[in-house]
């Protein structure tokens, strides 16, 4: 039913200024507009609405992720912009905190300023 409908992604924030700086300046997503309730970014054609909330408890898993061509180059570029990639006990991750999934995909995780888990994936077998 929704297979032909456009997707809109949402992420919560407790501070719109901080979210705008992170998603816009650090991650490089173009800001489309902002009002008192949210910042709307263009995530390569998918609208990302970062909405203001009074309080939040981050979801236990990844909320948003990007597929990239070269995960190590992207990780290093984001680290240069102040992003810290997460290391997880029990998962073998390389020096860039990138994990190799059983499929051969490479995955790295980081957090936005509100603690929401975000990820990068380099697919082993791109479509």
SESE-389513 format. One record per residue: residue in three letters; x, y, z of N, C-alpha, C in turn. Coordinates in pm, 1 decimal, decimal comma, m for minus. Each point is the difference from the previous one (the first is absolute). Layout:
BEGIN
+-----+----------+----------+----------+----------+----------+----------+----------+----------+----------+
! res !     n.c1 !     n.c2 !     n.c3 !    ca.c1 !    ca.c2 !    ca.c3 !     c.c1 !     c.c2 !     c.c3 !
+-----+----------+----------+----------+----------+----------+----------+----------+----------+----------+
! Ala !        X !        Y !        Z !        X !        Y !        Z !        X !        Y !        Z !
...
+-----+----------+----------+----------+----------+----------+----------+----------+----------+----------+
This chain:
BEGIN
+-----+----------+----------+----------+----------+----------+----------+----------+----------+----------+
! res !     n.c1 !     n.c2 !     n.c3 !    ca.c1 !    ca.c2 !    ca.c3 !     c.c1 !     c.c2 !     c.c3 !
+-----+----------+----------+----------+----------+----------+----------+----------+----------+----------+
! Unk !     80,4 !   m119,1 !      0,0 !    m80,4 !    119,1 !      0,0 !     85,5 !    126,7 !      0,0 !
! Unk !    110,1 !      0,2 !     77,7 !     84,4 !    119,3 !      7,3 !    126,1 !    m12,3 !    m85,2 !
! Unk !      9,6 !   m105,5 !    m78,5 !    120,2 !    m23,1 !    m80,6 !     32,3 !    111,2 !    m97,2 !
! Unk !    m98,0 !     74,9 !    m42,4 !     26,3 !    110,1 !    m93,4 !     m6,3 !    136,9 !     67,3 !
! Unk !    m18,9 !      1,1 !    131,1 !     m6,0 !    127,2 !     73,9 !    139,6 !     41,9 !     44,6 !
! Unk !     22,4 !    128,7 !      4,7 !    129,7 !     52,4 !     44,0 !     15,1 !    m17,5 !    151,0 !
! Unk !    121,0 !    m33,1 !     41,4 !     32,5 !    m17,3 !    140,7 !     47,4 !    132,0 !     58,6 !
! Unk !    m41,0 !     29,0 !    123,3 !     51,9 !    111,9 !     77,6 !     61,9 !    m60,0 !    125,0 !
! Unk !    124,3 !     35,2 !     29,3 !     67,8 !    m49,0 !    119,7 !    m12,7 !    103,5 !    110,7 !
! Unk !     m5,9 !    m47,6 !    125,2 !    m12,6 !     87,8 !    115,7 !    106,0 !    m33,8 !    103,1 !
! Unk !     50,1 !    101,8 !     67,1 !     88,9 !    m18,2 !    113,8 !    m37,1 !    106,9 !    103,5 !
! Unk !      0,2 !    m36,8 !    127,2 !    m31,6 !     98,6 !    103,5 !    124,6 !     74,5 !     45,6 !
! Unk !    m22,5 !    119,8 !     52,9 !    108,1 !     76,6 !     61,9 !    m57,3 !     84,7 !    112,4 !
! Unk !     81,9 !     27,3 !     98,0 !    m39,4 !     91,0 !    107,7 !     54,2 !    140,1 !    m22,4 !
! Unk !     76,5 !     19,1 !   m109,5 !     63,2 !    129,7 !    m26,6 !     13,8 !     17,3 !   m151,5 !
! Unk !    m87,6 !     82,5 !    m58,2 !      2,1 !     18,6 !   m145,6 !    128,5 !     63,3 !    m50,7 !
! Unk !     56,8 !     95,0 !     73,1 !    125,2 !     62,3 !    m44,8 !    111,3 !   m103,8 !     m8,4 !
! Unk !     10,7 !    m82,0 !    103,8 !    103,8 !   m104,1 !      2,7 !    m24,0 !   m102,1 !   m110,8 !
! Unk !   m125,7 !    m37,8 !    m21,2 !    m32,8 !    m96,0 !   m105,7 !     29,7 !     58,2 !   m137,4 !
! Unk !    m32,9 !    126,2 !    m20,6 !     27,2 !     63,6 !   m129,0 !    149,7 !      1,6 !    m27,5 !
! Unk !     78,7 !     31,6 !    101,4 !    145,4 !      2,0 !    m17,4 !     53,1 !   m140,5 !    m30,9 !
! Unk !    m51,1 !   m101,3 !     69,5 !     49,8 !   m135,3 !    m20,5 !    m41,0 !    m55,2 !   m136,6 !
! Unk !   m129,9 !     m3,5 !    m26,2 !    m47,2 !    m59,7 !   m125,0 !     39,8 !     84,2 !   m122,1 !
! Unk !      2,6 !    130,9 !     17,6 !     35,7 !     86,5 !   m111,4 !    149,3 !     16,7 !    m18,3 !
! Unk !     66,2 !     52,1 !    102,9 !    142,4 !     32,4 !    m12,7 !     90,7 !   m122,2 !      8,6 !
! Unk !    m26,7 !    m88,9 !     94,1 !     87,7 !   m115,7 !     19,3 !    m27,4 !   m108,2 !   m104,4 !
! Unk !   m127,3 !    m38,5 !    m15,0 !    m32,1 !   m106,9 !    m95,8 !    m14,1 !     50,4 !   m142,7 !
! Unk !    m18,7 !    130,4 !    m16,3 !     m5,0 !     58,0 !   m134,0 !   m133,9 !    m12,1 !    m70,3 !
! Unk !   m108,5 !    m18,5 !     75,4 !   m132,6 !     m7,8 !    m62,0 !    m52,5 !    141,7 !    m22,6 !
! Unk !    m48,3 !     29,3 !   m119,5 !    m54,0 !    133,9 !    m25,8 !   m127,3 !     25,3 !     81,7 !
! Unk !     m3,8 !    116,3 !     65,6 !   m118,9 !     42,5 !     73,1 !   m101,6 !     51,9 !   m100,3 !
! Unk !   m119,4 !    m56,6 !      2,4 !   m107,8 !     42,3 !    m90,0 !    m79,2 !    112,1 !     64,2 !
! Unk !    m38,0 !    m20,5 !    125,0 !    m67,1 !    106,2 !     74,9 !      1,9 !    m32,1 !    148,1 !
! Unk !    m36,7 !    100,9 !     77,4 !     m4,1 !    m14,7 !    144,7 !   m111,8 !     87,8 !     51,8 !
! Unk !    m70,4 !    m52,5 !     98,9 !    m99,0 !     79,2 !     70,6 !     19,5 !    m25,2 !    149,2 !
! Unk !    m93,2 !     38,7 !     81,3 !     14,4 !    m15,3 !    144,9 !     m7,9 !   m146,1 !     44,2 !
! Unk !    m42,0 !    m88,3 !    m89,2 !    m24,2 !   m138,8 !     37,1 !    100,2 !    m99,0 !    m56,6 !
! Unk !     68,0 !     35,7 !   m108,5 !     87,4 !    m98,2 !    m64,7 !     93,1 !     65,5 !   m101,3 !
! Unk !    106,2 !    m70,2 !    m29,6 !     87,1 !     30,0 !   m113,6 !    m28,0 !   m108,9 !   m103,5 !
! Unk !    m11,9 !     39,7 !   m124,6 !    m20,4 !    m98,7 !   m106,2 !    122,0 !      3,0 !    m90,7 !
! Unk !     60,2 !   m116,7 !    m16,9 !    119,1 !    m15,7 !    m82,0 !    m31,8 !    m85,4 !   m121,7 !
! Unk !     83,0 !     13,9 !   m102,8 !     m7,5 !    m85,6 !   m117,6 !    109,4 !   m105,0 !     13,0 !
! Unk !    m40,3 !   m124,5 !     23,8 !     94,5 !   m111,1 !     11,8 !      1,6 !    m74,9 !   m132,8 !
! Unk !     61,4 !     61,6 !   m100,4 !     11,3 !    m57,4 !   m133,8 !   m136,7 !    m36,9 !    m58,1 !
! Unk !    m94,4 !     92,0 !     14,1 !   m133,5 !    m20,2 !    m55,2 !   m103,0 !    m48,1 !    100,6 !
! Unk !     44,2 !    m46,1 !    114,5 !    m91,8 !    m39,7 !    105,9 !     m8,1 !    112,9 !    101,6 !
! Unk !   m119,3 !     51,3 !     26,1 !    m11,7 !    103,0 !    102,6 !     31,2 !    m58,3 !    138,4 !
! Unk !     81,5 !     69,4 !     75,8 !     29,9 !    m36,2 !    138,4 !    m48,7 !    113,8 !     87,4 !
! Unk !   m100,7 !    m27,7 !     80,7 !    m56,8 !     99,6 !     90,0 !     53,0 !    m27,1 !    140,4 !
! Unk !     82,0 !     91,1 !     51,6 !     53,5 !    m10,7 !    135,1 !    m89,1 !     87,2 !     87,5 !
! Unk !    m82,4 !    m66,1 !     80,2 !   m108,2 !     66,3 !     71,7 !     35,3 !     25,5 !    145,7 !
! Unk !    m39,7 !    116,2 !     47,4 !     23,8 !     40,7 !    138,5 !    m92,7 !    m75,7 !     94,3 !
! Unk !     58,4 !    m57,8 !    104,1 !    m75,0 !    m67,8 !    105,9 !     49,5 !     52,1 !    133,7 !
! Unk !    m83,4 !    m11,8 !    102,3 !     39,7 !     46,7 !    132,9 !    107,7 !    m87,6 !     62,3 !
! Unk !    m12,0 !   m129,6 !    m19,8 !     95,4 !    m95,8 !     56,1 !     m2,0 !   m123,2 !    m89,3 !
! Unk !    109,5 !    m74,1 !      1,7 !      0,6 !   m122,9 !    m78,6 !     91,4 !   m103,0 !     61,5 !
! Unk !    m36,0 !   m122,5 !    m25,4 !     84,5 !   m113,4 !     32,0 !     33,4 !    m63,1 !   m135,0 !
! Unk !    127,2 !      0,4 !    m38,4 !     35,5 !    m54,1 !   m131,8 !    m45,1 !   m144,9 !    m16,0 !
! Unk !    m40,0 !    m33,4 !   m121,0 !    m37,9 !   m137,2 !    m32,4 !    120,5 !    m91,7 !     23,4 !
! Unk !    m24,5 !   m126,3 !     32,8 !    111,7 !    m90,1 !     29,4 !     81,2 !    m41,9 !   m121,5 !
! Unk !    m50,2 !     23,4 !   m119,0 !     72,5 !    m40,0 !   m121,0 !     21,1 !    117,0 !    m92,7 !
! Unk !     46,9 !    m29,6 !   m118,0 !     27,3 !    101,9 !   m100,0 !   m130,3 !     60,9 !    m49,7 !
! Unk !     m5,0 !    132,9 !     m3,1 !   m120,1 !     70,7 !    m45,2 !     11,4 !     44,9 !   m145,2 !
! Unk !    119,0 !     43,1 !    m40,5 !     23,6 !     48,4 !   m136,0 !    134,6 !    m53,1 !    m47,1 !
! Unk !      8,8 !    m30,8 !   m128,9 !    126,6 !    m46,3 !    m54,0 !     17,8 !     42,5 !   m143,7 !
! Unk !    123,9 !      9,7 !    m40,3 !     35,1 !     40,2 !   m136,4 !     86,4 !   m108,0 !    m62,7 !
! Unk !    m25,3 !    m29,5 !   m127,0 !     84,2 !    m90,6 !    m77,6 !    103,5 !     86,6 !    m70,8 !
! Unk !    126,2 !    m32,2 !     20,7 !    110,0 !     78,2 !    m56,6 !     86,8 !    m89,4 !    m87,4 !
! Unk !     73,7 !     62,3 !    m89,5 !     87,7 !    m74,2 !    m91,2 !    129,8 !    m44,4 !     67,1 !
! Unk !     55,1 !     84,0 !     87,7 !    128,0 !    m28,3 !     65,2 !    m14,7 !     34,6 !    147,8 !
! Unk !    m32,6 !   m101,2 !     79,7 !    m30,2 !     25,4 !    140,8 !    120,5 !     55,9 !     75,1 !
! Unk !    119,3 !    m49,7 !    m28,5 !    116,3 !     47,6 !     75,0 !     28,9 !    147,0 !    m29,2 !
! Unk !    m11,9 !     40,5 !   m124,9 !     20,3 !    141,5 !    m33,5 !   m108,6 !     86,6 !     64,4 !
! Unk !   m123,9 !    m48,9 !      1,2 !   m109,1 !     75,7 !     59,1 !     16,4 !      9,3 !    151,3 !
! Unk !     36,9 !   m110,4 !     64,3 !     24,4 !      1,8 !    144,5 !    108,1 !    102,2 !     32,6 !
! Unk !    108,8 !     m3,9 !    m72,2 !    110,9 !     92,4 !     29,4 !    m40,3 !    145,6 !    m22,0 !
! Unk !    m78,8 !     26,0 !   m103,6 !    m47,2 !    136,8 !    m24,8 !    m91,2 !     47,0 !    112,6 !
! Unk !    m86,8 !    m87,4 !     49,2 !    m88,7 !     37,8 !    110,2 !     77,3 !     15,7 !    130,8 !
! Unk !     98,5 !    m84,3 !     23,2 !     85,1 !     15,1 !    118,9 !     69,4 !    135,5 !     m3,9 !
! Unk !     45,7 !     41,1 !   m118,4 !     62,8 !    131,4 !    m14,2 !    m96,9 !    112,2 !     34,2 !
! Unk !   m131,0 !    m26,6 !     m9,1 !   m102,2 !     99,1 !     32,8 !    m50,4 !    m14,7 !    143,3 !
! Unk !     64,1 !    m87,5 !     77,4 !    m33,6 !    m12,7 !    141,1 !    m89,2 !   m116,9 !     37,5 !
! Unk !    m34,4 !    m85,0 !    m95,8 !    m85,1 !   m115,4 !     29,4 !     85,4 !   m110,4 !     62,3 !
! Unk !    m56,0 !    m66,0 !    101,1 !     64,7 !   m114,6 !     62,6 !    m77,2 !   m124,9 !    m37,5 !
! Unk !     69,4 !    m99,4 !    m52,2 !    m64,3 !   m125,6 !    m35,9 !      2,6 !    m93,7 !    120,0 !
! Unk !   m107,8 !    m76,4 !     13,0 !    m20,9 !    m83,7 !    118,1 !     66,0 !   m136,0 !    m16,4 !
! Unk !     61,3 !    m44,1 !    107,6 !     50,8 !   m135,4 !      8,0 !    m94,1 !    m81,1 !     87,2 !
! Unk !    m22,5 !   m123,9 !    m36,7 !    m93,0 !    m85,3 !     73,4 !     70,1 !   m127,3 !     44,1 !
! Unk !    m13,5 !    m32,6 !    127,8 !     57,4 !   m122,7 !     53,9 !    m57,3 !   m120,7 !    m73,2 !
! Unk !     85,4 !    m94,6 !    m30,2 !    m44,1 !   m122,5 !    m64,2 !     m6,6 !      8,4 !   m151,6 !
! Unk !     27,3 !    118,2 !    m55,3 !      0,3 !     15,0 !   m145,7 !    141,5 !     36,5 !    m41,4 !
! Unk !     54,6 !    m74,8 !    m91,9 !    133,8 !     31,3 !    m48,3 !     m9,7 !    116,9 !    m97,4 !
! Unk !     55,9 !    112,9 !     41,6 !      0,7 !    120,0 !    m82,7 !    145,2 !     39,0 !    m26,0 !
! Unk !     22,8 !     58,3 !   m117,4 !    136,3 !     39,2 !    m35,3 !     36,8 !    132,0 !     67,6 !
! Unk !    113,7 !     55,9 !    m36,6 !     49,5 !    123,2 !     62,5 !    m92,0 !    119,3 !    m22,9 !
! Unk !    m85,7 !     m6,4 !   m102,7 !    m97,4 !    107,1 !    m25,2 !   m134,7 !    m29,5 !     65,2 !
! Unk !     m7,4 !   m103,1 !     83,4 !   m123,7 !    m44,4 !     65,3 !   m101,3 !    m52,7 !   m101,0 !
! Unk !     50,7 !    m59,8 !   m107,2 !    m85,6 !    m58,4 !   m103,6 !     m4,9 !   m151,5 !     20,5 !
! Unk !   m121,5 !    m53,1 !     m0,8 !    m25,8 !   m142,3 !     16,9 !    m27,0 !    m62,2 !   m136,4 !
! Unk !     48,3 !   m122,1 !    m20,2 !    m31,8 !    m75,3 !   m121,0 !   m111,2 !    m98,2 !     33,4 !
! Unk !   m116,3 !     21,6 !    m60,1 !   m116,1 !    m86,5 !     21,2 !     21,6 !   m134,4 !    m68,2 !
! Unk !    m74,1 !   m103,1 !     39,6 !     11,9 !   m130,7 !    m67,1 !    m24,3 !      8,5 !   m151,4 !
! Unk !    m78,4 !     97,1 !    m43,6 !    m26,9 !     18,1 !   m143,9 !    119,0 !     57,8 !    m74,9 !
! Unk !     98,1 !     52,1 !     76,3 !    113,3 !     68,4 !    m60,8 !    m16,5 !    151,3 !     m1,6 !
! Unk !   m119,8 !     48,5 !     35,9 !    m20,4 !    144,8 !     10,7 !     87,5 !     55,3 !    111,8 !
! Unk !     42,6 !    124,1 !    m14,9 !     71,8 !     71,2 !    105,0 !    m97,6 !     97,7 !     64,6 !
! Unk !      0,1 !      5,6 !    134,0 !    m94,1 !     85,2 !     72,7 !     73,3 !     72,7 !    111,6 !
! Unk !    m31,5 !    129,1 !     14,7 !     51,2 !     80,0 !    110,5 !   m113,5 !     79,9 !     61,0 !
! Unk !      4,8 !     18,5 !    131,2 !   m106,4 !     70,2 !     70,9 !     52,9 !    122,8 !     71,3 !
! Unk !    m84,6 !    101,3 !      7,2 !     30,7 !    122,1 !     73,7 !   m130,8 !     55,9 !     53,0 !
! Unk !      7,7 !    106,7 !     79,1 !   m119,7 !     55,6 !     63,0 !    m15,2 !    147,0 !    m34,1 !
! Unk !   m124,7 !     43,0 !     m9,4 !    m24,5 !    143,0 !    m13,1 !     10,7 !     62,0 !    139,8 !
! Unk !     m8,5 !    131,2 !     13,6 !     17,6 !     62,6 !    131,7 !   m102,5 !    m41,9 !    104,6 !
! Unk !   m113,7 !    m55,8 !    m41,1 !   m101,0 !    m48,3 !     94,3 !     15,2 !   m147,8 !     32,3 !
! Unk !    101,7 !    m64,5 !    m55,5 !     24,2 !   m140,5 !     28,3 !    m68,0 !    m96,0 !    m94,3 !
! Unk !    m66,4 !     48,5 !   m103,7 !    m62,3 !    m86,6 !    m98,9 !    110,0 !    m70,3 !    m79,9 !
! Unk !    m11,6 !   m130,9 !    m14,1 !    100,7 !    m77,8 !    m71,8 !    m22,3 !     11,8 !   m150,7 !
! Unk !    106,8 !     35,9 !    m68,9 !      2,8 !     14,9 !   m145,3 !    105,4 !    m97,0 !    m53,6 !
! Unk !     m8,5 !    m34,6 !   m126,9 !     97,8 !    m95,0 !    m53,7 !     41,2 !     34,4 !   m142,0 !
! Unk !    112,6 !    m57,2 !    m36,0 !     49,0 !     m0,9 !   m138,3 !     14,2 !   m145,3 !    m40,1 !
! Unk !    m33,6 !    m30,9 !   m124,5 !     18,5 !   m134,5 !    m54,0 !     63,4 !      9,9 !   m136,9 !
! Unk !    101,4 !    m81,3 !    m20,2 !     55,8 !    m21,0 !   m133,3 !    m38,5 !   m141,8 !    m38,8 !
! Unk !    m84,2 !    m12,0 !   m101,5 !    m50,8 !   m131,2 !    m39,1 !    106,7 !    m81,1 !    m72,2 !
! Unk !      8,4 !   m127,6 !     36,1 !     95,2 !    m89,4 !    m64,9 !    m40,3 !    m30,2 !   m143,5 !
! Unk !   m130,1 !     m2,8 !    m22,4 !    m53,4 !    m30,5 !   m132,8 !   m104,9 !    104,2 !    m35,2 !
! Unk !     43,2 !    120,7 !    m39,9 !    m97,4 !    106,7 !    m31,1 !    m98,1 !    m43,5 !   m108,3 !
! Unk !   m121,2 !     51,3 !     12,3 !   m105,0 !    m33,4 !    m98,3 !     29,5 !     61,3 !   m133,8 !
+-----+----------+----------+----------+----------+----------+----------+----------+----------+----------+
